[in-house]
Each structure stands twice: as structure tokens, then as C-alpha cells.
Amino acid sequence: MTLTEDEMIATEPDAGKEIGRDRRRKEDQRLITGRTRWTDNIVLPGMLHIAMVRSPFAHATITNVDKSAAEASPNVVRVISGKDVAEEQGGLPNAWPITPDQVTPVHPPIAVDRATFAGEIVAVVVARSAAAARDAAELVDVDYDELPAALDLKESAEASADNGGALAHPDLGTNKSAFWKFDSAEAGTGGNVDEAIEKARGDGIVLEREYRQQRLIPAFMEPRSTVVDPTGEQITMWSATQIPHVLRFLLAAVTGVSEAKIRVIAPDVGGGFGGKLQTTPEEFITFLLARQLGKPVKYTETRSESLMAAHHGRDQWQKLTLSAEKDGTVTGFKVELLADLGSHVSLIGGGVPVLGAFMFNAIYKFPAYQFSVQTVLTNKTWTDAYRGAGRPEATYGIERMMDELAAELGRDPLEVREQNWIKHEEFPFTSVAGLEYDSGNYEAATERAKELFGYDDLRAEQQQRRDAGDRVQLGIGVSTFTEMCGLAPSRVLGSLDYGAGGWEHASVRMLPTGKVELLTGASAHGQGHETAFSQIVADRLGVAFEDVEVLHGDTQIAHKGMDTYGSRSLVVGGEAVVKAADKVIEKAKVIAAHLLEASADDVEFSGGRFTVKGTDQGLAMAEIALATFAAHNLPDGVEPSLDSDATYDPVNFNYPHGTHLCAMEVDTETGQVTMRKYAACDDIGNIINPMIVSGQLHGGLVQGIAQALWEEAVYDDAGTLVSGSFVDYLLPTAADTISFDLDHTTSPATTNSLGTKGVGEAGTIASTPAVVNAVVDAVRHLGINDIRMPCTPERVWKAINDARGGAQAETEGAAAHHFDAEAAQAGDMEGTTDRTTGGTSA
């Protein structure tokens, strides 16, 4: 396929412009040199510290909490149990009840009568130092009567009071929380999927597969931390959070404290990935105790607490049915999910799978589609958003199925995808899930990705290895994806019963010196907001990049906002910035016209300067700012201020897309997997800062690859998290990955003036199926069509062994045993992780 230059667009920054220019991040100077302020760095006079006592059982009745030894411990101020504060602690909020009859158990910050997962808080110690609090927490003696635990997702879905199955909350009589369904026939967006599947059973192709999305841990760099100071006119909370504005609102709603009396500050936050998109028990407990004691209180979790009790992500079973005509044209797609909520329905946890409902159809023209999800309560850590939130799960499902269709047809997987995807001339396109994709060019992105990857040469090498019967086989994985991001619009979110809007707010303050302060409701935790927003303001107002100061993450300074998640900061928050800046220009134009003795209609603004049409008369923005401040000569009725606010609510979601290609080598004797090459071409619309985009893509790719090859939260039969440290939860390092070949094409978004699309989650969404498709492709000729994630050497070897009938030669078994022994030795102890192969030794 040959593309014209118009079909493959690469953006270059205009001369003298900031947008499109590589800029080192402003915020990095303080982060790298250690001049930043993490929440745990905050020290206040008279500050107290708290430590949590957590249940060792997944499910147990709390029969007694003996606090006496802890209370007698040196420097201990108070010890409380759930019963002590049962009447005033309230319950954690659920902001997205996906159905009116959703079963939502009350979620107290401190368990009162029953612990519902291993790691749940059952008592709290307050002391004058963090060490004293931790020491005293060890002395709290809690008596438990262990109860049957609901752990297996499928078994929990079937359990009830009638059949004697384990119930996460016995008083509810069921583990089923909510059932949500979308049907294209009922919605009027497509045909009847059951009819399409039945027809294909007679004269077409029907593929049925079941995939497991394992449970993952966000594993952010900075553990969660909270400081609350109740001693001023307001109660001030510092928290390592992604959502300071939402947190402030929910604190007020749950506690009854006036919202005007609460100030929430998110200082520098060391990563989140959705893991800090939460209102946590620890935040509410710290807030409660600070109010009770009248002194500042701090809590900072340990890493093991973070892995065990901060919310987890994913954890689904996917049952997928795809129908197609014999020539490969898809006719229907049916998705049936079981989603593990953990012990409680968290802030938006129930709605995360629903986000995937609109993306399983992906870039393909399915005539009929149906999605359903049953959310299930279990006695595990509660789940919520993790980078991509529903979209990675959907992309994985459909991209695995498209590979299965190609294999069934004996055709190249890219050819089958191209046969079914939306062509660039068909945009805007309304999908079978009812979304309007505004722009895209899947052909251009795929062509560029193939060039970067050397697709044809690698396919030829793969065939040579197959023909030669090589021990190490080569697999090629494909992922052509799109995603809905820029979480909005408010009306759509409202139609889904989501508890908030999707708007964002910005304020532009024009200072008398010509400098600019930008206040944004988007709260950064590593994305580069201060840099990208400065570039936008600099170009819009014609001021220097260095003269823009971005303020965020403080509800008293940036007083309105919906915060940061869902790749919304630029496409929603950035548009609010543009609109606020444009209001500044319109205000300044009136004053400039007055000073230039011209009609406002005859005044033009460009490059930071107002000029009268057809003349060289003009004034710079800085001059207008000073004149406005002085207010000596303003038009009648014009107030002496250029400051402007804007609140932007999008009319549509945002749809980046791309093609990711991965080559994996698989040793068929040991199961070892090695990444050979990874290339991707993403289309994220117009780019503000290419350097930031590259960083977002690299980080996202590693997280998605980690799900495919390494990461999994594992519980034992008693419900204890056995991957509760980085010894057992395999988080990759730079040494575990390769260099990626990345590029982009540009189909500007039509729904915002900047033409931008989100990028924060793209790498994670696209990479997981690309890697797994490559691993499966390497061994498909042996009769293997799936390997459960993470694709560890053990799982790959077992799949190969099973495909060969389990009758491996003695030497092959010995080779595998030798491999495991070497892995254990490399870890310097039995049962440690071997990073080279991504496996866990026996």
C-alpha cells in the first residue's frame, strides 16, 4: 500500500512558536535536584503520626480489640478501633453506581465487626513519632473468628446463601453487585448479535474464546501519604492524590464539614496511574483523627501496605464470541465479562468495565455488537482504575480475537484488520457502540509502523525458522487500536449515572509586568502540565515561555477543577486554557483600541502585539497589562482587569489511535521469551511537546508489556497476597526492556481548537495485546492459540508441553528443570524472581 504525502502527515513546529517544540519540563529541575515537596516531607509543629493495624485474614469476624498494651506504649497518644468511631466515621463513597439496583456494601474506613480482605484496617495507633506508632501497632491484640472467603471470581459469581458458597458479605446473600448491558439492536446502533452469530454458524465463521485479565497493582513510585492540619481557620489536607478537588468535595459530603472549611493540596505527586484516583480509608481516618485531637496528623504507608491495600486494577474473565463471513468480513461481536470488584465497590470501580463497553468494537465496522458485565464482590483488595481503565481490557480482547480470525482464515493478521477497519475517508464515523469517531487514518499509521518494524523481512525470517524447525521460534504481534479518552462530556457521563461532570476549568491572570499566571484544575502527577500549558499560553498570548507560571493542585488557589485521569488534561484542560487566554485577548483588544484611538474592529492581535489594520501603530500585550493595572486611561465602563476564567465541557470524547508491532522470540524447550523488536506509530493529533509525548509513550509501553510478561497480583488459598513485595511482584526495570522505535502520523482532532488527542494511556492500551499476540504467534504452529498472562517461561513451556500431548522427552523435562534451578540460583534463593526471563522459579 502506497500513501501520498497528504495521507502521512508529520507535524513540525512553526518558526518562533512553542507548540510542537521539544521543551525540557519546567518541573524537572526541582524534582531532579530534590527541591520538591512530597507529602511525606511535610513537617508541622506538634504533628502526630498514625500507623494502621491491618487484618491478616481475608474474611473474619472481629470479636475483640485489646488496645491496652499499645496505649501503654511510650509516646502513644490514642488507639482506636472501628467500634470506637462507628457512629462518626461514615462510609467511603461510590461515585458510579452503574445500575439502580447495584449491591453496594457499606465501606467504613476502619472495619467495625468484620474484616473483608487481608490488609483491611481494623485499628489505628496515634503517636508522637512514626516509629512509635508502628511499634505500638504491633502490640494491638485483635481476636478474629475466620470466615469462608470468596476468592475465585467464577465461583464467587455463582455463590449464594442458598447454595452454601462463600459470600464476601454474608448479610447481602449474594456476591453479585451489578449487571450492565449494551446491545446495539436495542440501542439502534446496529443489528442483533445473536442472529449474526447464528447465521455465521451455518454459513460463516464463529470463534469463541475466553481470556483472563489478571489482577495488577499500580505500583506508583511515591507511596500514598496524607497530612491534615486542623489548627487554622480551615482544615488543610495535603495528600498524594490525583483528585484534590474531588477529594475536597467528598470529604465535605461524607463528614458534614463545610466545603468552604476544607482545603486540599496535592503537592508534587510521584506517579499515580489511576492508583491515586481514589478517596482512601487512610485519608478519611487522618482527617477524622486530626479533627478529634486538634493537632496535625500524618500517615505515610509502607511499600508493603501500598501493594496490599491500595486499590488494584483489571481482574476480569472475558468470554468473547466473534462471527464473520467466510471471506473474513466481521458480522458480530459478543462480549460477556465477569469483573472482580474486590471487597467493596470503590469510587468508580464498578464503572471501569463499563468504559470498555464502548471500545471492544475498536476500529472495526461490526454490524452487530453486544456487551455485558457482571461485577462481583470478593474478599480481596478492592479494584478501581489502573492506567487505561477498561480500555486496555477491551483492546486486548478484540485484538486477540482479530488474530484468531486471521489464523482461522490462514491470512496475514494485518490484512484481515484492514479488511474490517474504518477507512480514513469514512470519518467522522459512528461506531456500533454509538460513539462518533471524529478523525483518524489507520492506513497511514499502519504503513508507517510496518516501515519502522521491517514487517515483511521479519515475516520472512519467521517462515525460515518454521521451515528449519528452529528451537527458538519468532512470533510477530499486531495491535491496531483506538481509545476513547479525555473523560467527558458531562451529559454523556450523566447518562451513564456517573457522579460527576467531565468539564475542566482554567484562569489566566495577566500581571502588570506582562508576566502570566495560569491556574488549572488539572492536577499533575508527572505528566508535564507546567511545561505543556506554558507552551500553549505563550503562543496564545505572545509572551515568553519562561514568563508563564502554572499553578495547580491546590483547591484554594486553583479553586475549580475535575482533576487528572482518563488522558483528559490536555484535550479538556488545555482547551479551557485556550478559552481563558482568548478572553484575555478580547478584553485587552478593547483597551488597546481605546489607547490607539481606533475601533476595536480595526485592531488585530498577533505575536503578542495589538496593531491597527493597515498601520504600524501598535501596543504589546505587556503594555496593555501595565496600562490596565494603572487604570489611568480606560474606556468608560471597562473594569481594570484582564484576568479571565473559562470552563470547558467537551461535546465528544477524544480518539487517538495507532498501530503497534512486536517481535518476540520463544525458546520452545525452556519457554523463555525475549523481545526482539517493538515499533509503533501513534496518531495523537497535533502535538504540543514531542519530548513529553515520547516519555508518555515509553512509560505506557513498559506498563502494558509488563502486564503481558511479568506483573500479576497473586493470592493464596487463604486470601493472602503472596506478591506483596517487589521480590514477588515483578515490576520491570529499564534492564528488562529494549529500545522502542516510535513515530507518529497526524489526524487532528476536530473537537478541540488545538487539534490534540490524549496520549497518557495509549502505550499501555496498545502494547499488551501486541506482545501476547507475538508470543502466541511464535508457537501457534504447535497447536497453541492462547497463553494466559503474564506469559512467564513456565506458562509458555507448559502450553508447549500440553500441545505436544504432555509426552516430552526426558531430556526436555530435565532441560526445563535445569532452567528453573538456574533461575533460583540467579535469585540467590529458592523461589525468587528471575528478571532475565520474567519468570518465577519454583
PyMOL commands that set and color helices and strands:
alter all, ss='L'
color gray80, all
select helices_A, chain A and resi 28-32+39-41+68-71+83-85+130-137+153-158+170-172+184-187+193-203+244-255+259-261+281-293+303-309+349-357+391-409+413-420+424-426+442-453+455-468+490-495+529-541+545-547+569-595+600-602+621-630+690-709+734-736+762-782+793-803+810-826
alter helices_A, ss='H'
color red, helices_A
select strands_A, chain A and resi 48-54+60-66+76-81+114-115+121-127+141-146+176-183+204-216+225-229+235-239+262-265+297-300+313-325+330-342+369-377+429-430+436-437+472-482+504-510+516-520+548-551+603-606+609-612+618-620+644-648+657-667+673-683+741-745+833-834+839-840
alter strands_A, ss='S'
color yellow, strands_A
deselect
rebuild
show_as cartoon
